[in-house]
Amino acid sequence: MPENEIENLNFEEAMAQLENLVRELEAGKIKLDEAVTAYEKAIKLKKFCEKKLNDAKLKIEKIELSPDGQIALSELDNNNE
């Protein structure tokens, strides 16, 4: 699968493809040459999913209520994870 095809997937589609590849590899349903290709594709899908999750995490903001009742957004405090 070319890199740009993976980039066109959304997170859920990429995860579904990754899960299917893992199931097939674990079940031994794939011949050796195909397994190597499937493994390479799985690595690309895994990296893509990790990037999507990291990007989403960076976009998360915390809603705060100030003492005077004003609502404001601030960056999520990573120390509370």
PyMOL commands that set and color helices and strands:
alter all, ss='L'
color gray80, all
select helices_A, chain A and resi 3-7+11-27+32-59+78-80
alter helices_A, ss='H'
color red, helices_A
select strands_A, chain A and resi 61-65+71-75
alter strands_A, ss='S'
color yellow, strands_A
deselect
rebuild
show_as cartoon
